[in-house]
Amino acid sequence: MVLVAADVMGAPCWLSLATRDRPAAERFYGAVLGWTFRQGRFGRAFSVAEVDGVPVAGIGAVAAEFAVPVAWTPYFAVDDADEVVTRVRERGGTLAVGPVSYPPGGRAALAADPHGAAFGVWDGDVLAEWSVSLPRSPAWLELLTVDAFDAAIFYGEAMGWGQEATNGCCDVSYEDDQVVVRRHGEPVARLNSGPVEEGAPKPQLRPRWLVHFRVPNLERAVALALENGGGTVTGAEWGGGQQAALRDPDGGLFTLDQSSDAPALGARHSLSR
């Protein structure tokens, strides 16, 4: 089932990994997170990751083509990509790619906020079963930035957060030293100020959107990541609880969180065996 982007305007609507080698990325994330994959609708360069038949994220071998870093990027639903891109630019953000048209009628753009954190916008149908706001969602989003309040103003004005015309998305509040973005009362993103710096030599120390994947057994998932060519990342410790900052074999950064609410994953197999 799909919805039009206007139904969830301003909310995260997808996660996408820009990589150089799609089959290698599929092998890695399949081993670590138990994902299966099917062909995406945007061509051979794209695939969709699933858990028990439910879409989780997209992987696209587009890093070289678009001259962008290997990275996980959240996409936000918008009803007019051109208008949102204009607002992004007017408020100090930059445009990297697009808006680009994708069949059968969607349009996407890749941008960065004034501090350099990359994000995408999507103008088109979105998957009704995909959400980061459900308790058992496989992932959640966190913006690590220089000033969470400044970031909230930027994204609020660009995406229409806190405005009645956005069909309930999204409300913004200050909770426990964080800016929390909610849709229909459920958190869809958290914005945190912290020790990051624009242009820092290590990508984990730069402002960025951090994708947290929930796993039922953190120790096992980290071991599988290391067995399959991934690595741990130092200097990127954020938040509390049981977490591990990692990179995939192509350099994509992500975080694993221990969670009793993590979706049950399928059998995992080390690719090194």
Phi, psi and omega in degrees: 000140179237156174239159171280150185302330181299335181290338180231029189305130179095344182268155172300135183234355181188157172239138183222136175257119171270120184224176177261332185230097184296313179301322179294320178295320178297318180297318182294305184289332174296319180289319186279320187247359178074020181286150166248166187225147172226162181298134175281168183272001184256017177116176185294338181285350187241145172220162180244127177274141181225154169235117182053039177083357180262127181298137180246312187197169176244151175232129180228132178276069187236001184300316180289316182299316182268359181055048179239157179293155169292119187193153169276136183225131173277143175248140180249138180286133177223160180261353177206099184299321181296317180295317181293319178299321177298316179295322177301312180295318181297335183256019173096001176279173180232155180251129179260317184216137169092193002296136180248138180274137176233139177290149004260048175135004179270161177224139184227153174218148177245127186223180175221145178283176184301339179262001174102000179286126183277145176205165179238161172235146182229126180245101182161192179293147177233159182281125182294330183274001181261129178197144173263006185263349181280146183304326182259019176299145182287350185211161169217163189243141179220127174267121174262117189214172181290317183217108184297327180291316176299319180296320180297323177294315180300306183291325178299316180287324181287320186260350180083024178298143176076011180251140184298334183286359185262023174055039176092354177242128001224152175270145182237132180217162178256117184221123175052050178065019176235156166265122183248130179255125183236146171237124183052038176085350182258136181292133176245346178195154176231138181245126184234135170276147180184188185281067173244161184214132176299133178077013178300147183297330180257132183299330180290348179258005178261156174303136181193160169278122182257127178264121177259120174260129180276135178227149180282340182220094185298315182301316180294318181295320178296318179299318178295322178298316180292320179297331186254026171096000177276182180208159176278158183238126179261158179076017182232027184282120180226157174067194180233186179078192182269109182221158174219125176271127186226167170232147175276175184299338179265001177102358179292129182269141175202170180233140173255136179240131172292129182208127176289343179267005181298143178300144176294129183260158177286181180298138181250141181227133176290131180282349182274358181255000000 
